[in-house]
Amino acid sequence: MKEIKAIIQPGVVSKVIDALKAIPDMPGVTVSEIKGFGRARANVPHSIVEWGVAMVVKAKLETVVTDEMVRQVVEAIQKNAYTGNIGDGKIFVYDVNEVIKIRTGESGPVAI
């Protein structure tokens, strides 16, 4: 199992989510609004300043999928989050050792 975390532009979230929903057996996605900066140090017109630091608003998508789904999910995110502009984002893929479904107690891939 893998966790896929993507930091993307807020304006492409609905497009990315629609693409992910179209993947058979896609377990679900958590979306959060986040703020931060990258190599460009938020030196853009739409940056905001909090705590004396210039930051940009981004969206973070998180999901856990089976190993077999990773390539398809990553490609869907990459294709639909692409604008060609600086700050399009990043995708991170992590190993997941265990998943436990709280309601049923199921564990492993069936709990995703």
MDAnalysis code that builds the backbone (N, CA, C; Angstrom):
import MDAnalysis as mda
import numpy as np

u = mda.Universe.empty(336, n_residues=112, atom_resindex=np.repeat(np.arange(112), 3), trajectory=True)
u.add_TopologyAttr("name", ["N", "CA", "C"] * 112)
u.add_TopologyAttr("resid", np.arange(1, 113))
u.add_TopologyAttr("resname", ["MET", "LYS", "GLU", "ILE", "LYS", "ALA", "ILE", "ILE", "GLN", "PRO", "GLY", "VAL", "VAL", "SER", "LYS", "VAL", "ILE", "ASP", "ALA", "LEU", "LYS", "ALA", "ILE", "PRO", "ASP", "MET", "PRO", "GLY", "VAL", "THR", "VAL", "SER", "GLU", "ILE", "LYS", "GLY", "PHE", "GLY", "ARG", "ALA", "ARG", "ALA", "ASN", "VAL", "PRO", "HIS", "SER", "ILE", "VAL", "GLU", "TRP", "GLY", "VAL", "ALA", "MET", "VAL", "VAL", "LYS", "ALA", "LYS", "LEU", "GLU", "THR", "VAL", "VAL", "THR", "ASP", "GLU", "MET", "VAL", "ARG", "GLN", "VAL", "VAL", "GLU", "ALA", "ILE", "GLN", "LYS", "ASN", "ALA", "TYR", "THR", "GLY", "ASN", "ILE", "GLY", "ASP", "GLY", "LYS", "ILE", "PHE", "VAL", "TYR", "ASP", "VAL", "ASN", "GLU", "VAL", "ILE", "LYS", "ILE", "ARG", "THR", "GLY", "GLU", "SER", "GLY", "PRO", "VAL", "ALA", "ILE"])
u.atoms.positions = np.array([
    [0.843, -1.176, 0.000],
    [0.000, 0.000, 0.000],
    [0.883, 1.231, 0.000],
    [0.377, 2.291, -0.602],
    [1.121, 3.543, -0.694],
    [0.213, 4.717, -0.337],
    [0.820, 5.708, 0.319],
    [0.141, 6.982, 0.510],
    [0.636, 7.909, -0.578],
    [-0.281, 8.573, -1.224],
    [0.061, 9.567, -2.235],
    [-0.386, 10.913, -1.700],
    [0.565, 11.841, -1.652],
    [0.292, 13.189, -1.171],
    [0.665, 14.138, -2.307],
    [-0.244, 15.015, -2.654],
    [0.012, 15.972, -3.734],
    [-0.265, 17.387, -3.243],
    [0.669, 18.277, -3.516],
    [0.501, 19.706, -3.245],
    [0.253, 20.355, -4.599],
    [-0.928, 20.943, -4.778],
    [-1.314, 21.465, -6.090],
    [-1.938, 22.852, -5.975],
    [-2.129, 23.478, -7.126],
    [-2.797, 24.772, -7.189],
    [-4.279, 24.600, -6.834],
    [-4.845, 25.491, -6.027],
    [-6.261, 25.367, -5.656],
    [-7.210, 25.373, -6.853],
    [-6.845, 26.085, -7.905],
    [-7.718, 26.202, -9.067],
    [-7.903, 24.935, -9.875],
    [-7.078, 23.909, -9.622],
    [-7.199, 22.664, -10.383],
    [-7.766, 21.519, -9.548],
    [-8.136, 21.796, -8.304],
    [-8.606, 20.734, -7.411],
    [-9.800, 19.984, -7.996],
    [-10.811, 20.680, -8.470],
    [-12.007, 19.989, -8.962],
    [-11.681, 19.119, -10.174],
    [-10.802, 19.592, -11.045],
    [-10.393, 18.810, -12.211],
    [-9.663, 17.537, -11.777],
    [-8.766, 17.658, -10.814],
    [-8.024, 16.500, -10.316],
    [-8.966, 15.519, -9.622],
    [-9.865, 16.030, -8.778],
    [-10.806, 15.165, -8.064],
    [-11.703, 14.415, -9.050],
    [-12.181, 15.092, -10.080],
    [-13.014, 14.423, -11.093],
    [-12.243, 13.288, -11.758],
    [-10.975, 13.515, -12.061],
    [-10.150, 12.472, -12.683],
    [-9.938, 11.297, -11.730],
    [-9.747, 11.584, -10.452],
    [-9.560, 10.514, -9.472],
    [-10.841, 9.718, -9.264],
    [-11.979, 10.398, -9.248],
    [-13.267, 9.708, -9.093],
    [-13.532, 8.749, -10.249],
    [-12.959, 9.030, -11.413],
    [-13.170, 8.188, -12.593],
    [-12.350, 6.895, -12.541],
    [-11.416, 6.787, -11.608],
    [-10.589, 5.588, -11.488],
    [-11.388, 4.521, -10.735],
    [-11.570, 3.347, -11.346],
    [-12.306, 2.282, -10.661],
    [-11.627, 1.907, -9.343],
    [-12.414, 1.679, -8.331],
    [-11.942, 1.269, -7.000],
    [-11.123, 2.337, -6.278],
    [-11.191, 3.589, -6.733],
    [-10.480, 4.666, -6.026],
    [-11.103, 4.790, -4.642],
    [-10.303, 4.617, -3.570],
    [-10.876, 4.563, -2.230],
    [-11.367, 5.897, -1.678],
    [-10.799, 7.003, -2.093],
    [-11.196, 8.308, -1.573],
    [-10.002, 9.219, -1.450],
    [-10.269, 10.491, -1.208],
    [-9.222, 11.498, -1.139],
    [-9.567, 12.487, -0.034],
    [-8.561, 12.894, 0.710],
    [-8.718, 13.971, 1.681],
    [-8.092, 15.221, 1.076],
    [-8.813, 16.345, 1.154],
    [-8.326, 17.603, 0.590],
    [-8.230, 18.632, 1.706],
    [-7.086, 19.312, 1.775],
    [-6.871, 20.361, 2.778],
    [-6.377, 21.620, 2.096],
    [-6.788, 22.769, 2.617],
    [-6.215, 24.039, 2.160],
    [-4.983, 24.299, 3.017],
    [-3.867, 24.577, 2.369],
    [-2.617, 24.807, 3.084],
    [-1.951, 26.080, 2.583],
    [-0.953, 26.539, 3.311],
    [-0.168, 27.711, 2.920],
    [1.294, 27.376, 3.108],
    [2.133, 27.924, 2.255],
    [3.563, 27.697, 2.395],
    [4.331, 28.393, 1.287],
    [5.596, 27.990, 1.146],
    [6.393, 28.538, 0.065],
    [7.364, 27.473, -0.417],
    [7.790, 27.623, -1.653],
    [8.753, 26.709, -2.261],
    [10.007, 27.467, -2.627],
    [10.675, 26.981, -3.634],
    [11.942, 27.597, -4.044],
    [11.776, 29.043, -4.490],
    [10.620, 29.376, -5.044],
    [10.377, 30.752, -5.493],
    [10.115, 31.687, -4.316],
    [10.035, 31.118, -3.103],
    [9.862, 31.894, -1.865],
    [8.627, 32.773, -1.875],
    [7.591, 32.342, -2.576],
    [6.302, 33.047, -2.622],
    [6.449, 34.474, -3.126],
    [7.404, 34.699, -3.993],
    [7.585, 36.022, -4.591],
    [6.700, 36.156, -5.826],
    [5.393, 36.096, -5.597],
    [4.409, 36.203, -6.667],
    [3.328, 37.185, -6.238],
    [2.626, 37.767, -7.202],
    [1.610, 38.768, -6.849],
    [0.505, 38.249, -5.934],
    [0.165, 36.968, -6.009],
    [-0.947, 36.440, -5.220],
    [-0.499, 35.853, -3.879],
    [0.700, 36.191, -3.425],
    [1.153, 35.675, -2.124],
    [0.456, 36.429, -0.995],
    [0.423, 35.792, 0.159],
    [-0.141, 36.404, 1.352],
    [0.955, 36.443, 2.403],
    [0.812, 37.326, 3.366],
    [1.804, 37.415, 4.427],
    [1.137, 37.055, 5.744],
    [1.671, 36.024, 6.392],
    [1.224, 35.629, 7.721],
    [2.455, 35.413, 8.572],
    [2.406, 35.861, 9.815],
    [3.528, 35.735, 10.737],
    [4.799, 36.364, 10.156],
    [4.615, 37.372, 9.300],
    [5.749, 38.043, 8.688],
    [6.408, 37.269, 7.565],
    [5.737, 36.217, 7.091],
    [6.296, 35.367, 6.038],
    [5.366, 35.369, 4.827],
    [5.943, 35.598, 3.642],
    [5.155, 35.527, 2.405],
    [4.900, 34.065, 2.063],
    [3.626, 33.739, 1.821],
    [3.239, 32.373, 1.487],
    [2.196, 32.382, 0.381],
    [2.022, 31.239, -0.242],
    [0.962, 31.075, -1.228],
    [0.003, 29.996, -0.737],
    [-1.248, 30.120, -1.156],
    [-2.266, 29.137, -0.794],
    [-2.176, 27.979, -1.788],
    [-2.189, 26.783, -1.268],
    [-2.159, 25.561, -2.076],
    [-3.213, 24.605, -1.547],
    [-3.416, 23.524, -2.256],
    [-4.290, 22.450, -1.800],
    [-3.441, 21.197, -1.640],
    [-3.745, 20.422, -0.594],
    [-3.046, 19.160, -0.383],
    [-4.061, 18.032, -0.511],
    [-3.762, 17.087, -1.394],
    [-4.586, 15.901, -1.570],
    [-3.831, 14.726, -0.975],
    [-4.543, 13.877, -0.215],
    [-3.933, 12.705, 0.386],
    [-4.836, 11.504, 0.154],
    [-4.233, 10.383, -0.206],
    [-4.979, 9.143, -0.381],
    [-4.040, 7.976, -0.117],
    [-4.623, 6.837, 0.222],
    [-3.865, 5.599, 0.356],
    [-4.487, 4.605, -0.614],
    [-3.634, 3.993, -1.441],
    [-4.106, 3.080, -2.479],
    [-3.255, 1.808, -2.488],
    [-3.740, 0.810, -3.182],
    [-2.951, -0.404, -3.347],
    [-1.760, -0.109, -4.254],
    [-0.738, -0.934, -4.165],
    [0.454, -0.752, -4.995],
    [0.105, -0.739, -6.479],
    [-0.887, -1.533, -6.862],
    [-1.267, -1.633, -8.272],
    [-1.903, -0.344, -8.798],
    [-2.453, 0.477, -7.919],
    [-3.143, 1.703, -8.343],
    [-2.228, 2.919, -8.413],
    [-1.041, 2.824, -7.860],
    [-0.182, 4.004, -7.701],
    [0.060, 4.725, -9.016],
    [0.507, 4.020, -10.037],
    [0.850, 4.673, -11.310],
    [-0.348, 5.398, -11.888],
    [-1.523, 4.775, -11.873],
    [-2.725, 5.386, -12.435],
    [-3.123, 6.645, -11.663],
    [-3.043, 6.600, -10.353],
    [-3.410, 7.756, -9.532],
    [-2.408, 8.899, -9.738],
    [-1.133, 8.587, -9.726],
    [-0.101, 9.614, -9.932],
    [-0.271, 10.262, -11.305],
    [-0.494, 9.452, -12.331],
    [-0.669, 10.008, -13.677],
    [-1.906, 10.891, -13.764],
    [-2.989, 10.520, -13.101],
    [-4.211, 11.337, -13.112],
    [-3.964, 12.685, -12.447],
    [-3.250, 12.667, -11.324],
    [-2.946, 13.924, -10.638],
    [-2.035, 14.780, -11.502],
    [-0.966, 14.180, -11.998],
    [0.019, 14.937, -12.780],
    [-0.613, 15.553, -14.020],
    [-1.406, 14.787, -14.737],
    [-2.034, 15.282, -15.966],
    [-3.015, 16.413, -15.684],
    [-3.816, 16.270, -14.632],
    [-4.887, 17.230, -14.383],
    [-4.476, 18.413, -13.527],
    [-3.335, 18.335, -12.851],
    [-2.847, 19.469, -12.058],
    [-1.896, 20.352, -12.857],
    [-1.491, 19.896, -14.012],
    [-0.511, 20.626, -14.824],
    [-1.101, 21.898, -15.429],
    [-0.429, 23.026, -15.196],
    [-0.779, 24.281, -15.870],
    [0.395, 24.808, -16.676],
    [1.592, 24.301, -16.383],
    [2.800, 24.786, -17.050],
    [3.432, 25.975, -16.360],
    [2.847, 26.395, -15.252],
    [3.356, 27.552, -14.525],
    [4.183, 27.121, -13.317],
    [5.064, 27.997, -12.885],
    [5.807, 27.751, -11.653],
    [4.798, 27.570, -10.526],
    [5.040, 26.588, -9.677],
    [4.143, 26.353, -8.554],
    [3.052, 25.344, -8.827],
    [3.155, 24.595, -9.932],
    [2.150, 23.561, -10.216],
    [2.080, 22.535, -9.100],
    [3.186, 22.303, -8.396],
    [3.136, 21.438, -7.226],
    [4.050, 20.241, -7.299],
    [3.817, 19.327, -6.369],
    [4.626, 18.124, -6.258],
    [3.740, 16.964, -5.831],
    [4.198, 15.751, -6.161],
    [3.528, 14.529, -5.743],
    [4.542, 13.698, -4.975],
    [4.136, 13.214, -3.810],
    [4.990, 12.380, -2.970],
    [4.319, 11.022, -2.806],
    [5.107, 9.953, -2.845],
    [4.580, 8.599, -2.670],
    [5.352, 7.945, -1.530],
    [4.610, 7.437, -0.539],
    [5.199, 6.842, 0.657],
    [4.692, 5.412, 0.838],
    [5.515, 4.584, 1.440],
    [5.074, 3.253, 1.837],
    [4.136, 3.362, 3.039],
    [3.107, 2.530, 3.056],
    [2.187, 2.441, 4.196],
    [2.289, 1.019, 4.734],
    [2.637, 0.889, 5.992],
    [2.815, -0.424, 6.596],
    [1.508, -1.072, 7.026],
    [0.561, -0.269, 7.448],
    [-0.679, -0.848, 7.965],
    [-1.818, 0.159, 7.838],
    [-3.003, -0.350, 7.583],
    [-4.229, 0.446, 7.585],
    [-5.246, -0.334, 8.407],
    [-5.926, 0.353, 9.306],
    [-6.959, -0.278, 10.118],
    [-8.224, 0.556, 9.999],
    [-9.307, -0.076, 9.626],
    [-10.590, 0.609, 9.516],
    [-11.221, 0.637, 10.902],
    [-11.437, 1.805, 11.434],
    [-11.913, 1.961, 12.808],
    [-13.265, 1.279, 13.017],
    [-14.219, 1.491, 12.120],
    [-15.579, 0.976, 12.308],
    [-15.638, -0.548, 12.366],
    [-14.873, -1.220, 11.460],
    [-14.998, -2.677, 11.352],
    [-13.832, -3.453, 11.947],
    [-12.718, -2.781, 12.166],
    [-11.528, -3.465, 12.655],
    [-10.748, -4.154, 11.556],
    [-11.233, -4.071, 10.308],
    [-10.503, -4.677, 9.188],
    [-9.144, -4.017, 9.049],
    [-8.173, -4.792, 8.543],
    [-6.847, -4.229, 8.347],
    [-6.282, -4.669, 7.006],
    [-5.215, -3.981, 6.587],
    [-4.592, -4.282, 5.307],
    [-5.337, -3.624, 4.160],
    [-5.075, -4.079, 2.939],
    [-5.674, -3.441, 1.753],
    [-7.200, -3.394, 1.771],
    [-7.857, -4.360, 2.410],
    [-9.320, -4.366, 2.470],
    [-9.841, -3.178, 3.299],
    [-9.005, -2.635, 4.171],
    [-9.412, -1.506, 5.011],
    [-9.302, -0.158, 4.307],
    [-8.674, -0.136, 3.151],
    [-8.534, 1.134, 2.425],
    [-9.886, 1.562, 2.020],
])
